Amino acid sequence: MNDQTAIKLTAKDFATDQEVRWCPGCGDYAILKGVQKALADIGTAPENVVFVSGIGCAARFPYYVDTYGFHTIHGRAPAFATGIKLAKPELDVWLVSGDGDGLSIGGNHLMHVLRRNVDVNYLLFNNEIYGLTKGQASPTSRKGTRSPSTPAGSVDSPLSACVTALGVGARFVARGIDRGQKELPGMLQRAHAHKGASFVEILQNCIVYNDGIFDNVVDKSIAVDAQIHVKHGEPLTFGPDDSTGLRLDPKTLRLSVVEIGVDGVTLDDIIVHDETNLMLAQMLAAMDRPDFPVAIGVLYNNPAETTYEAAVTQQNEVARSSAKINSIEELLHSGTTWTV
C-alpha cells in the first residue's frame, strides 16, 4: 500500500510482549502466526502498519502485533480505518473483525468501506458463532444452530461472507482457513498488493462454542474432496489426482461437479478460473458442502482505476488550488467583523 522499499523482517519483528489470551486451541492463534509471517514477507516497517479492530475475540488482534493499533467500537472499525487512511494514506491499514462484529452490527460499515474502495485489508474471522459473548448464533450460523439466543434452533438463512462482499462491490475477495499455513500468508500478501479494499474471509474454529463446525471442509480425511483451491488461469479441479472438476453449463449458467474421464468428460470441459470474472467469483463463493467443495483462494481480483482516499485527496487539491482563502487567519480577517 505504500511505495517504500521493502526491508528484511521476520515474523518475530511483529510479535509483541503481550500474553496472547485466546482460549487454548482457538483458531485465532494460527491466524496470528499466518499474519505475522505475511507481514514479514511483505516487508513494510512495523511503524508504518496499523491494525484496527472492533469488538469480539478477533478484536484483540492489535494487542498481539507489534505495530500501531486501535481497538475500537463494535462494528465500527471500518470508519476508524477510513479516517486513518485519509489522514495518512501511506500507511498499511489492516482491519480485523469477526462474523458477528463485521456482518451484524458492523454490516453497514463493511458494505461502505468495500464499495468506496478504501485502500485497506479487511480480515473477517468466521467461526459462525458469537464467541466472546458466550456462543449466541451469528449472521453466518447455519439453520438449526442451537445457542443461548436460538435454543430451539436458528431459523435464519445464514449470510455468506464472500457473497456479501462481492455483492456490495468489493474488488478483491478471497477465502482462507485458519490452519492453512501454506496458503494463508501468500493470500494475505496478495490482498496487501491489491490497490483498494481487499476482503479475506478466514474459516476459524471456535473450540469452546462451535468446535468442529468446519470439519466437513477441513478434516484431513476428506479435505482433498471438500476443498477446491482456485488459481487464476488454471482448471478448477480437485479430488485425488485432480480427477474431479467443475463444469459450467452454457445454457443454464450453472456449475456442476463432474468426473474427468467419465461419460466423455475431459479436462477441456473443466472451466478455467478467471479472477476478473465477477459472475464466476459469485458462483464459487456460494458453493457449499455437501453438493460442492468449498472454494479456497483468491475468488475475485479486479482492481479499480483509483482508490477512495486518492480520489478524496485529488478533490481536496483541486479545491485548494482555486480557493481565495487558504488559512483560518485569512478567513477571520476576510469580511465584515463586529465588535461586541
N, C-alpha and C positions, 0 to 999 in steps of 0.2 A: 504494500500500500504506500510505502514511501520510497523515495528514489535513492536512499543512502546505500552505500556499498555494504554488502553482507559481510559480517565478521564471523570468525570461527568460535562457535559456542558449543556447549554440551548441555544435556538435559539438566545437569546439576546446577547450571547457571540460572535456571528458572525455578529451583526448589527453595522454599523458604524454611525458616527455623520453627515454623508453627507446627503444632501437633495436628495431624490430619484426623479429624473427628467425624468420620462416617462409620456406619455400622461395619464390623468385620465382615468381609465378603461382599461388600457393596460394589456394584459395577463402576461406581464413580472413581475408585482407585485406579482401575485400568484406563479409564478415560483421561485422568490426570497424567498418567505416565505417557499416554499417546500424545497428549497436547504438549507436554514438556519436550518430548522428542521432536515434534513438529516445529516448535518454536526454535529449538537449537538448529535444526536443519535449515529453517528459513533465514536465520542469522541476524534478525533485527535486534539491536541492543535492547536489553530489558527496560531501560529508561525511556524507550520510545514505544512501549507496548502498554496498552490499558485493557483490563478486564472489567466488565460491567455486568452485574447480576441483579436479580430481583429478590424474591423470597422463595425458600424451599431448600431441599437438601443440596441441589446443584448450586444454589446461590452462595454456598460457602467457598466456591472455587477461587475468588480473588484473594482469599487468605493464603492459598497454597501455591500460588505462582509469584515469583519474586519480580513483579512488575508493579506499575501503578494499578490501583483497583478501586472500584466503587461498589459497595453492597447497598443497593437502593431499595425502591418501593415495589411492592408486589405487582408484577406485570408491567411496570413502567420503565424497565431498564432501557428499551429502545429509545425513549425520549431523552434520557441522560446521554446515551451513546451518540445520538444525533447532535446534541449540543456540543459534546466533546469534539466530534468530527468537524463541525462547523468552525469551532474556535481554533482547533489545531489539526488541520487536515493531513498533516504529515505523520500523525501518529497511527499505529496499527491498533485498531479497536476491535475487541472480541466481546461478544455478548454470550452469556451462559444462562440457560433457562431450563426449566423442567416442563413436562407436558401440561401440568396444571397452571404454572406461572405463565407460560407462553401462549397457551391455546384457550385458556378460560378467561381469567381476569385480564390477561395481557393480550388476548387475541386481537383486539383493535390496534394495539401498538405494534404488534408483529406485522399486521397487514400493512400498516403505513410505512414502516421502515423498509419493507421489501418493495412496495410499489414505488416509493420515492427513489429507490436505488441508492440509498446511503452507503458509502463505501465501508461497510462493517462486515464482520464474520459472525453469523448467528448460529450458535451451537445449541440444539434442543435435545436434552437428555430425556428419552421417552421410556418410562417404566410402567406406563398405563395405570398409574395409581398416584394418589397424594401420599407421599412417604413421610414428610415432615409432620403433618397433622394427623398421623396415625391411621392411614390406609383407606381414606374415602375414595370413591370412584372418581376418575378424572375424565376429561373430554375424550381421551383415547381408550378408556376402559371398554372392554368388549361387552356385548349384550350378555346378560346373565351374571355379570360380576357381582358377587355378594360382598358388601362392605358396610361399615357403620352408617353410611349415607344411603345405601341401597340394600337393606337387609334381605329383601325378597328377590334380589337380583336386578341389575340395571336393565331398563327397557330402552335406554338411549342408543341411537346409532352412533358408533364411535367415529371421531374425526381421524382422517389420515393426515399426518403432519406434512408429508411431502406433497400430497394432492392439494392441501390447503395452500402451501407456499406457492406452488405453480399457479393456482387459481387466482391469487392476488397479485401476480405479476413478477415473482422472483425470477431472476435471470441466471442464477446458479443454484441448483438443488442436488443434494447428494444424500446418501444414507449409509451409515456405518454401523458397526457392532462394537460394544464396549470391549469385548475380548479379542477383537480383530486387530491385533497389534501389528500385523504385517501390512494391512491395508489402511488403517485409520490415519497414521501420521502423513502418509502421502496424500490422502484425501483432503486433510486439513491444509497441506501445502498448496494444493490446487485451489481450495477455497480462498486462501490468502492471496494467491496470484490473480484471482478474478477481480477486475476493476468494477466495483459496485457491490451491492448487497449479495452476500453468499449465505445459503442456508444449508446446514448439515444436521439431519436427524440422526441420533445415535441410540440404537436399541440398548437399553441399560437394565440390568437385573436389580430389582429391589428384593434383597434376600429375606427381609422381615415381613413385608406386607403383600408382596406379589411374586414370590420366589418361583422361578421356572416358567414364567409367563411366555417366554420366547423359546422354550425348549424345543418346540416343533419347528424351529428355524435354526437354532444354534447347536443343538445336541450333535456331538461328533459322529454319532452313528447314522445320522440322516442328513447332515449339513450339505453333503455333495448333491443331494436331490432337492433340498429345501431352500437352497440359495442359488441365485444366478448373479455372478459377478460381471457387471456390464463394463465394456471397454469400447471407447469410440473407434469406429471403423472395423470392429470385429463381430463375427456372427454371434448371436445371442444363444449360446449353447451352455448346457450344464449337465450334471449327472456323471456317472463313471465314464471316463474316457470321452467326455463331452458328446455322449451318444444321444442326448435329448436336446431339443431346441424349441424356439418359439417361431411360429409361422403366422404371418398376417394375411387374413382373408381379404382379397382386394374388393370383394363385393360388400361384405358386412363391416369391414374395417375393424375386425376383432382379432385378438391374439388367441392362439391355441397352442397347446403343448403337443409336440409330435416326436416320434422316434425316428432318428435318422437310419435309413436302410430298411425301414418297414413301410409296406404299401407304396413303394416307389418314391419315398421321401429321400431327397439328397440334401447335401449341405447348401446347395444353391437355393433351396426352398426356405432356408432359415433367414429371417430378417437380420440385417446388419445394424448394429447400434449407431445412431447418429445423435450426438449430444445436442445438436442445434434444432432437432425436430421436437417441437413442443407437444404435438399430439402423441408421439411415441413416448415421450417422457411421462405424460399423464397416464398412459396405459401401464407403463412399467411401475409407476408409483402406486397405482391402485391394485396391483397384483397381490394376492394373499394366499396363504395356506388354507385348505389343502388342495385347491384346484390349480394353483400356480406356485412356483418358487417365489421367494421374496427377493426383490432386486436390490443388490448392494453395489455401491459405487456412485459415480457421477451420472445422474439421470439427465440433467439438463445444464448446458453451459453455452449461453448465447449473450455475450456482453452487449450492453447498450453503448451508444456513442459517448455519453457523458454520465457523470455521477451527480447526485443531488448537491453535494457540497461544492462541486466545481461549477455547477450552474448558478448557485446562490452567490458564490464568490465573484463570478463574472458579472452578474446582475448588480452587485454592490459596486464593483469597479466602474461600471457604466454610470451609475447614479452619482458616484463621487466626481467623476470627470466632468459632469455637466452641472454640478452643484455650485450655486453662487455663495453659499455659506459652508465653510469647511471646518468650523470648530464651535464649541459651546460659547466661547468668548465672543466670537463674531455674531452668533445668534443673539446673545444677551444685549449687544450694542447695535443691533441691526434696525430696530424700528422704534416706534414711539414708546417712551418709558413714562412711568408715573412715579411721583414722589408721594409717599403716604405718611 
